[in-house]
Amino acid sequence: MCDSIQNLRAFSQKVYDVVEEYLCDNQYTLSDGEGVYIDGNNEVSIIPESEAVDKANYYPIQTLVRDGDSSTLEADGDAIDEVASHYFFVR
């Protein structure tokens, strides 16, 4: 299966938006045991690790954020791009 770079970028943005929303909703603090889960339909959600059906599709939230410019956390675009690349094959 080969996907377009546009699909990869759109998916990466989807993951980025979910992480940013999580940070905003939680006043830029992280909760242990929560992370991004990508289901079989490439739907992205934040769930507790204990609810992840397939651990290979679960990414702890701490691995997808970095320190931002204004001493707050922000989504880590490079880490998120790496995650997204596991779900698309682009030539």
Summary of the structure (lengths in Angstrom):
residues: 91
radius of gyration: 13.1
end to end distance: 10.1
largest distance: 41.3
contacts: 228
relative contact order: 0.24
helix: 44%
strand: 21%
